[in-house]
Amino acid sequence: MITGLDLVREQIRIAAGGRLTFAQSEVEFSGHAIECRINAEDARTFRPSPGLIKEFHTPGGLGVRVDSGAYAGYVIPPYYDSLIAKLIVHGRNRNECIMRLRRALREFVIDGISTTIPLFHDLVNEPAFIDGQYHIHWLEDYLKRTAPQ
């Protein structure tokens, strides 16, 4: 999202024996991007939530991308990775990106199973997240701090 290049396409091209279609010096970065991995899991315990997706509506608009193969009527099996979708947002800066992410999360509807969307709703409003003041153990600490008593 921040380079405008399809890196997966380039990886496939290289794996097939092709060459990169651009030089490193041609790669330019622009803006800020955030990705949320929407999983079929309880938002607090991360316990898998297989089952029937009754309703599935993805967000859209400028700077919003959703990669998913799920749909209303799809059954999440209990045997595989619980990833349902990747929500990726891009903005000119971190603040714009966070604002787009908040809107996209409000628009994302998955009914019938538990997902990690409610956790992302909470996280995008946390001051430490907004300010970029987090570390590798931040989420673990956050979950402990906000656990129901």
Secondary structure, DSSP 8 states (H G I E B T S, - for coil): --S---HHHHHHHHHTT---SS-GGG----SEEEEEEEESB-TTT--B--EE--EEE---STTEEEEE---TT-EE-SSS--EEEEEEEEESSHHHHHHHHHHHHHH-EEESS--SHHHHHHHTT-HHHHTT---TTHHHHHHHHH---
